[in-house]
């Protein structure tokens, strides 16, 4: 598990991670273990409390290693929020384009965990806007985005903050709304 340590010692293991015989030997597992579904075991710990339920002494070591029990919460707190804040600081707004990708340099600059070397911020923001991913059923997460001025409805935002002020400006400047579409 140590090979998956990320930011602040947080342990992130992909659900489908399979340890090979070499991995098992390198990790010091008993020689009879030639393959181990670490990802599945970690998922069972997260979702069902397998191995640790009713055993606080067993939970202590994973806790000390920074074991991630709630992956969605981890992603929201350590990836989404810092990335959105970084984008706003860099661009001066929160109209994140759907296809916006953060490079390794961007991820590091934003303070994302070291294991994140590319991040599809635009896709994540679009998923929040269109499907409520990360925030549905979690008003505390939505509140954090609200406090940042997160834009949930891009069409409404553009209409209220770009189109209407521009139309008002041209009306005041030209005295009419016969705007040419050139």
N, C-alpha and C positions, 0 to 999 in steps of 0.2 A: 504494500500500500504506500510505502514511503516514496516510491517513484512517481506518485501522482500528487505530491505536495505542490500546492499552488500558493497564491497570495496568503500571507500571514499563516502559513502552514496548513491552509485548508486542503483537505484531501478530496480529490475529484477522480472517481474511477468510472469510466464508461460502462454502461450496463452490460454490454456484450463482450467485455474484456475477458479473454481466455489466456491463462498463463500456460506457456509451453513447458516441456520438460526442462529446457535450459533456464527458463524463468523460475521454475519451482526450485531447481538446484541453487540458483543464484540467491533466491530469497531464503534459503536454508530450511525449506520444507523437508519433511521426512522423505527418504528415497523412494518409498512406495507411491508417493504422489508424483505422477508424471504429467498430469494435466489438471488444471484447477480453474473452474469458472468463477474467478474472483468477482467479476462484474455482477453475476447472478447472486452471489453470496452477499455482496454489498447491497444490492437491490432488496434482498430479503430482510436485511437488517433495517434498511430504511422503511420499507413498506409494512413489515410485519413484526419488527422487533426481534426477529429470530437471533438466537445466541445471546442477546443482551436483556430481553424482557425478564424482569424479576431478578436481575443480577447486576446491581449497580457497580460492583467491582469489575465486571467485564466491560462496562461502558466507559470506565475511567480512561483506559489506554486510548481507545479511538478518540475520545474527547480531547485528550492531550495532544493527539496528532492533528487535530483540526478536522476530524471526520465531518463530512457534510451529510446531515440527516435529511434536510429538505433542499433538494436541488433547485427547485423553482425559486425558493426564497434566496438561495445563494446567487443564482443568475440575476435576479432582480436587483439585489443589493450591491453585488460586486461587479456586475457587468453592465446591466441596463442603465441604472442610475448614473454611474460615473461616465458612461459613454454619452448619454443624453446631455449631461452637464458639460462635458468636453465639447460636444457639437455646438451647444449654445454659446459657450465662451469663444470658440473658434469662428463661428459663422455669424453670431449676433442674433440668432433667431432659432425657433424650433420647428421650422418647416423642413424636416428631414426628408430628402427625396427617397422614394421607395427602394431605389437600387443603390443607395449609398452604402459603401463598404469601407470599413476602417482597415488600414494597413497595419503591419506589425509596429511600425513607428507610431502611428496614431494610437494604437492600443496601449503602448508603453506610455506615451504622453498623457493619455487619459487616466493612467493609473490602474488599468485592468490587470487581473491576475496574469502572471507570467506565462501560463499555459495558453492564454488567448493571444494568438498571433495574427488573427484576422477575425473581423466581426461584421456581420451583415446588419448594421444598425438600422438601415432603412427598412429591411424586411421585418425586424423586430418591432420597430415603431408602427409599421403598417399592421402587424398582427395585433398590437395593443389597440390601435384605432378601430380596426374592422371586426375583430373577434373578441376583444376584451382579454386577450392572453395576458397573464401575470396579474391582472387587476380584478377580474371577475370574482366576486366573493371575497375580495380583500380590500375593503375601503381604506385601510391604512396605507396600502401601496398607491392607490389612486390619489389619496391626499398628498403623498409625496410628489407625484407628478403634477398635481394641481398647483402645488406651491411653487413649482418651477415654471408654471405657465404653459404646460404641455398642451399641444393643439390636437384635440381629438377629432375634430371635423374640419378637414382642410378646405373643403368647398365653402363652408360657412365662414371660415376665417378669411379666406381670400375675398369673398364677397363683401364682408363687413369692413375689412381693414385695407383692402387694395382697390377693388372695383368702385364701391360707393364713394370713398374719398376722391378717387380720380375723376369720377363723373361730376361730383360737386365742384371740384377744382376747375374742370373745363367749362362748366356752366357759369361759374363766377368769372372766369377769364374771358370767355367768348360771348357770354350772354345767351347761349342756346345749347341744345344737346344734339345738334346735327354733327355728330362725330364721324369723321371719315374712317373707313376701315382699311387704310393703306398699310 
